[in-house]
Amino acid sequence: MQQLWPSHDPDPDLVALYTEPRTPWLRLNFVTSLDGAGTVEGRSEKLSGPADKRAFGILRMLCDALLVGAGTLRDEGYRALRLDDERRAWRAAHGKPEYPVLVVVSGRADLDPAHPALADAPVRPIVITDSRADHLTGVADIITPAGDLPGAVGKLRERGLRSILSEGGPHLFGSLTAAGLVDELCLTVSPLLAGPGAGRITAGPPIPAPQELTLRHALLAEGQLILRYCR
């Protein structure tokens, strides 16, 4: 993986490149095809590659909380949020708990408490919902309401979860954008044409005005562009 911009570096320090400029901070991480698809055959994994997965792992290592929509949790086959020994050691050396906290947004609380991402989690997850979630209280803490994302994110920050990474899905991306909560977008552009039919990485009602971000770095590996945009 090489850095193309703002300077050329054949072997960049990814941890330094992705460290948040300040906290609180909310970043999104997505992959897209050249023609704007967020999935192939319903999964984003088919757009990914080794370099993208390397950046993906570093972003998870850096965050306090991983924020994901319930549909994405199911569709992408999420497992328990675990890190390897090296990344856990890095977190310990930097004063972070061993693992990030998984946070799932589910308006209807239609989650199976036996789902491995919940039942096998190394630290107790959090579910943000608008509904009664008595069936989930054995495996997760509950925050309400999901319809007030700024308030819910504020409650996460009150728990010390100040660096938040979201991996989607599209409706959560759209809602976070509409609420003005997005500080950063990490976007991998895969050298594929997915063709018609695949959805975009964001969905939901139009927002009043586009939000402008600034390119912070551009990396290249295996034909994939790995981009980072910030407020």
VOPAGU-2260 file (C-alpha; in pm, 1 decimal, decimal comma):
REM VOPAGU-2260
SITE   aa  ch    i         X         Y         Z
SITE  MET   A    0       0,0       0,0       0,0
SITE  GLN   A    1     140,5     340,0     -97,1
SITE  GLN   A    2      34,7     692,1      -9,7
SITE  LEU   A    3     -35,2     912,2    -313,1
SITE  TRP   A    4    -150,8    1232,2    -142,0
SITE  PRO   A    5     -77,2    1473,9      23,5
SITE  SER   A    6     273,9    1330,4     -15,7
SITE  HIS   A    7     413,4    1012,1    -163,9
SITE  ASP   A    8     510,2     739,6      80,1
SITE  PRO   A    9     570,7     380,8     -35,7
SITE  ASP   A   10     504,8     242,4     314,8
SITE  PRO   A   11     278,9     476,4     515,3
SITE  ASP   A   12     209,0     445,1     887,6
SITE  LEU   A   13    -163,6     370,8     878,0
SITE  VAL   A   14    -217,8     416,4    1250,6
SITE  ALA   A   15     -74,9     768,3    1231,5
SITE  LEU   A   16    -276,4     843,6     917,9
SITE  TYR   A   17    -606,0     736,3    1074,6
SITE  THR   A   18    -565,6     872,9    1427,5
SITE  GLU   A   19    -852,8    1113,0    1499,6
SITE  PRO   A   20    -756,2    1481,9    1513,9
SITE  ARG   A   21    -972,8    1526,1    1824,3
SITE  THR   A   22   -1255,7    1369,6    2020,1
SITE  PRO   A   23   -1547,1    1336,0    2021,7
SITE  TRP   A   24   -1526,8    1208,8    1665,1
SITE  LEU   A   25   -1760,8    1003,9    1445,0
SITE  ARG   A   26   -1625,7     841,3    1130,8
SITE  LEU   A   27   -1786,4     618,2     870,7
SITE  ASN   A   28   -1611,8     344,6     674,9
SITE  PHE   A   29   -1751,0     222,1     342,9
SITE  VAL   A   30   -1643,0      55,0      20,9
SITE  THR   A   31   -1794,3     129,0    -320,4
SITE  SER   A   32   -1757,9      15,3    -680,3
SITE  LEU   A   33   -1651,2     252,6    -956,6
SITE  ASP   A   34   -2016,6     295,8   -1054,4
SITE  GLY   A   35   -2134,8     370,0    -700,4
SITE  ALA   A   36   -2258,7      33,2    -573,3
SITE  GLY   A   37   -2227,9     -39,7    -203,6
SITE  THR   A   38   -2270,2    -416,2    -239,1
SITE  VAL   A   39   -2234,9    -700,8    -487,5
SITE  GLU   A   40   -2490,3    -979,5    -444,3
SITE  GLY   A   41   -2601,3    -811,5    -123,0
SITE  ARG   A   42   -2260,1    -807,0      46,7
SITE  SER   A   43   -1996,5    -534,1      67,6
SITE  GLU   A   44   -1726,4    -797,5     119,9
SITE  LYS   A   45   -1720,4    -871,6    -254,5
SITE  LEU   A   46   -1596,9    -513,5    -312,5
SITE  SER   A   47   -1322,0    -537,8     -52,1
SITE  GLY   A   48    -961,3    -656,6     -75,8
SITE  PRO   A   49    -654,8    -715,6     144,7
SITE  ALA   A   50    -554,2    -347,8     168,7
SITE  ASP   A   51    -908,9    -234,1     243,8
SITE  LYS   A   52    -936,6    -502,5     512,5
SITE  ARG   A   53    -607,8    -383,0     663,5
SITE  ALA   A   54    -743,2     -28,5     695,1
SITE  PHE   A   55   -1074,5    -173,4     820,8
SITE  GLY   A   56    -890,6    -353,6    1102,5
SITE  ILE   A   57    -697,4     -43,0    1205,1
SITE  LEU   A   58   -1015,4     165,4    1220,5
SITE  ARG   A   59   -1172,0     -92,3    1451,7
SITE  MET   A   60    -858,7     -91,8    1666,8
SITE  LEU   A   61    -871,8     286,1    1706,5
SITE  CYS   A   62   -1240,4     324,6    1795,4
SITE  ASP   A   63   -1417,4     319,7    2131,3
SITE  ALA   A   64   -1745,5     200,2    1978,6
SITE  LEU   A   65   -1852,8      33,2    1654,1
SITE  LEU   A   66   -2194,3     163,5    1544,1
SITE  VAL   A   67   -2391,4     -50,9    1297,9
SITE  GLY   A   68   -2750,0     -86,8    1181,6
SITE  ALA   A   69   -2940,6    -406,4    1260,1
SITE  GLY   A   70   -2996,1    -486,7     891,9
SITE  THR   A   71   -2625,7    -463,2     818,0
SITE  LEU   A   72   -2546,5    -675,9    1123,0
SITE  ARG   A   73   -2765,3    -951,2     977,7
SITE  ASP   A   74   -2694,7    -908,6     605,6
SITE  GLU   A   75   -2316,9    -889,1     639,3
SITE  GLY   A   76   -2294,9   -1181,5     881,6
SITE  TYR   A   77   -2136,1    -994,7    1170,6
SITE  ARG   A   78   -1969,1   -1204,5    1438,7
SITE  ALA   A   79   -1851,2   -1107,2    1786,9
SITE  LEU   A   80   -1630,4    -796,1    1775,1
SITE  ARG   A   81   -1284,8    -929,6    1856,0
SITE  LEU   A   82    -930,3    -808,9    1788,4
SITE  ASP   A   83    -603,3    -997,9    1754,1
SITE  ASP   A   84    -332,9    -994,1    2022,7
SITE  GLU   A   85    -128,9    -720,2    1855,1
SITE  ARG   A   86    -423,3    -482,4    1830,2
SITE  ARG   A   87    -537,9    -551,5    2185,1
SITE  ALA   A   88    -183,7    -478,6    2303,7
SITE  TRP   A   89    -185,9    -148,7    2110,9
SITE  ARG   A   90    -512,6     -50,6    2277,3
SITE  ALA   A   91    -378,2    -136,1    2622,4
SITE  ALA   A   92     -64,0      68,8    2557,3
SITE  HIS   A   93    -281,6     366,7    2461,2
SITE  GLY   A   94    -513,8     350,8    2761,3
SITE  LYS   A   95    -809,6     191,3    2584,4
SITE  PRO   A   96   -1016,8    -108,4    2698,1
SITE  GLU   A   97    -924,7    -439,9    2538,4
SITE  TYR   A   98   -1215,3    -428,0    2290,9
SITE  PRO   A   99   -1442,2    -163,6    2140,3
SITE  VAL   A  100   -1811,8    -175,4    2228,1
SITE  LEU   A  101   -2055,3    -294,9    1961,4
SITE  VAL   A  102   -2353,5     -57,4    1929,5
SITE  VAL   A  103   -2650,0    -170,5    1717,5
SITE  VAL   A  104   -2923,4      64,8    1594,8
SITE  SER   A  105   -3256,9    -115,6    1561,3
SITE  GLY   A  106   -3572,6      94,7    1558,6
SITE  ARG   A  107   -3798,1    -207,3    1615,5
SITE  ALA   A  108   -3554,7    -399,3    1840,6
SITE  ASP   A  109   -3605,1    -697,0    1608,0
SITE  LEU   A  110   -3278,1    -860,3    1705,1
SITE  ASP   A  111   -3223,1   -1219,2    1809,9
SITE  PRO   A  112   -3047,2   -1222,8    2148,8
SITE  ALA   A  113   -2873,3   -1542,1    2034,4
SITE  HIS   A  114   -2709,0   -1363,1    1739,7
SITE  PRO   A  115   -2334,3   -1428,8    1780,6
SITE  ALA   A  116   -2247,3   -1058,6    1758,0
SITE  LEU   A  117   -2451,7   -1010,3    2075,9
SITE  ALA   A  118   -2435,3   -1342,0    2258,4
SITE  ASP   A  119   -2060,9   -1397,6    2206,6
SITE  ALA   A  120   -1946,5   -1036,1    2245,9
SITE  PRO   A  121   -1634,5    -994,9    2463,1
SITE  VAL   A  122   -1784,3    -678,1    2614,6
SITE  ARG   A  123   -2153,2    -606,7    2668,3
SITE  PRO   A  124   -2304,0    -449,2    2353,7
SITE  ILE   A  125   -2548,3    -159,2    2339,9
SITE  VAL   A  126   -2873,7    -150,7    2140,6
SITE  ILE   A  127   -3025,2     183,9    2039,3
SITE  THR   A  128   -3397,8     143,0    1974,3
SITE  ASP   A  129   -3740,6     307,5    1973,9
SITE  SER   A  130   -3913,9      -8,0    2099,1
SITE  ARG   A  131   -3941,4    -223,8    2408,6
SITE  ALA   A  132   -3641,6    -453,2    2415,5
SITE  ASP   A  133   -3696,8    -671,1    2722,4
SITE  HIS   A  134   -3581,7    -976,5    2523,4
SITE  LEU   A  135   -3239,4    -814,7    2473,7
SITE  THR   A  136   -3161,6    -696,1    2826,0
SITE  GLY   A  137   -2982,7   -1021,8    2906,7
SITE  VAL   A  138   -2718,9    -956,7    2640,6
SITE  ALA   A  139   -2711,6    -578,0    2586,6
SITE  ASP   A  140   -2765,9    -238,5    2743,8
SITE  ILE   A  141   -3055,5     -42,9    2591,7
SITE  ILE   A  142   -3053,3     323,3    2486,4
SITE  THR   A  143   -3363,8     505,7    2358,5
SITE  PRO   A  144   -3480,4     654,4    2131,2
SITE  ALA   A  145   -3323,3     552,9    1799,4
SITE  GLY   A  146   -3517,5     836,2    1633,4
SITE  ASP   A  147   -3302,2    1090,3    1819,2
SITE  LEU   A  148   -2957,0    1002,3    1688,1
SITE  PRO   A  149   -2784,7    1314,1    1827,8
SITE  GLY   A  150   -2925,3    1230,8    2170,7
SITE  ALA   A  151   -2827,5     864,4    2142,1
SITE  VAL   A  152   -2474,2     950,8    2029,7
SITE  GLY   A  153   -2456,4    1194,9    2321,1
SITE  LYS   A  154   -2544,8     911,2    2560,0
SITE  LEU   A  155   -2266,1     698,8    2411,1
SITE  ARG   A  156   -2021,1     980,2    2471,1
SITE  GLU   A  157   -2140,2    1012,3    2830,6
SITE  ARG   A  158   -2029,7     650,2    2870,6
SITE  GLY   A  159   -1679,7     746,0    2754,2
SITE  LEU   A  160   -1731,8     621,2    2397,6
SITE  ARG   A  161   -1598,7     932,4    2228,3
SITE  SER   A  162   -1438,5     783,5    1917,2
SITE  ILE   A  163   -1718,9     617,6    1719,4
SITE  LEU   A  164   -1677,4     417,3    1398,6
SITE  SER   A  165   -1985,3     335,8    1189,4
SITE  GLU   A  166   -1989,0      70,0     917,8
SITE  GLY   A  167   -2343,4     143,8     805,7
SITE  GLY   A  168   -2560,9      42,6     655,4
SITE  PRO   A  169   -2693,1     292,4     402,3
SITE  HIS   A  170   -2993,3     411,4     605,2
SITE  LEU   A  171   -2780,4     469,1     914,7
SITE  PHE   A  172   -2528,7     658,1     698,4
SITE  GLY   A  173   -2810,8     875,0     564,5
SITE  SER   A  174   -2951,9     939,5     911,2
SITE  LEU   A  175   -2611,5    1031,8    1056,1
SITE  THR   A  176   -2551,7    1270,6     765,4
SITE  ALA   A  177   -2894,9    1430,6     803,3
SITE  ALA   A  178   -2828,4    1479,5    1175,5
SITE  GLY   A  179   -2495,6    1652,5    1105,6
SITE  LEU   A  180   -2301,4    1391,6    1302,4
SITE  VAL   A  181   -2047,4    1281,6    1039,8
SITE  ASP   A  182   -1694,9    1406,9    1105,5
SITE  GLU   A  183   -1519,2    1175,0     862,3
SITE  LEU   A  184   -1576,6     933,9     575,1
SITE  CYS   A  185   -1324,2     662,6     496,7
SITE  LEU   A  186   -1408,2     541,0     146,7
SITE  THR   A  187   -1247,2     262,1     -52,6
SITE  VAL   A  188   -1314,0     272,0    -427,2
SITE  SER   A  189   -1291,9     -76,6    -574,0
SITE  PRO   A  190   -1194,0    -113,9    -943,5
SITE  LEU   A  191   -1517,1    -292,3   -1034,7
SITE  LEU   A  192   -1830,3    -207,8   -1230,8
SITE  ALA   A  193   -2116,5    -364,5   -1036,6
SITE  GLY   A  194   -2380,6    -274,9   -1294,3
SITE  PRO   A  195   -2741,1    -168,5   -1231,7
SITE  GLY   A  196   -2947,1    -292,2    -940,2
SITE  ALA   A  197   -2709,1    -248,8    -647,5
SITE  GLY   A  198   -2789,5      16,1    -387,2
SITE  ARG   A  199   -2574,2     313,0    -293,0
SITE  ILE   A  200   -2378,2     344,0      30,4
SITE  THR   A  201   -2630,6     597,2     163,7
SITE  ALA   A  202   -3010,9     599,4     166,9
SITE  GLY   A  203   -3299,9     799,2     308,5
SITE  PRO   A  204   -3473,0    1133,7     251,1
SITE  PRO   A  205   -3280,5    1418,8      84,5
SITE  ILE   A  206   -3089,2    1654,8     313,3
SITE  PRO   A  207   -3132,9    2034,5     285,6
SITE  ALA   A  208   -2778,0    2096,9     161,3
SITE  PRO   A  209   -2470,9    1884,0      84,6
SITE  GLN   A  210   -2201,0    1868,9     350,6
SITE  GLU   A  211   -1851,6    1948,2     223,5
SITE  LEU   A  212   -1556,9    1739,4     342,7
SITE  THR   A  213   -1183,6    1780,9     279,1
SITE  LEU   A  214    -956,5    1508,7     140,7
SITE  ARG   A  215    -693,9    1417,8     403,0
SITE  HIS   A  216    -516,1    1133,3     228,5
SITE  ALA   A  217    -528,9     902,2     -71,5
SITE  LEU   A  218    -374,6     554,2     -66,8
SITE  LEU   A  219    -341,5     301,5    -349,2
SITE  ALA   A  220    -319,2     -76,5    -326,9
SITE  GLU   A  221    -417,8    -354,3    -568,8
SITE  GLY   A  222    -602,5    -102,9    -784,8
SITE  GLN   A  223    -814,4      20,0    -493,1
SITE  LEU   A  224    -818,0     385,0    -390,7
SITE  ILE   A  225    -842,5     422,6     -13,8
SITE  LEU   A  226    -958,5     774,5      68,4
SITE  ARG   A  227   -1009,3     969,9     387,9
SITE  TYR   A  228   -1229,4    1281,0     400,1
SITE  CYS   A  229   -1285,7    1496,2     712,0
SITE  ARG   A  230   -1482,3    1805,4     810,0
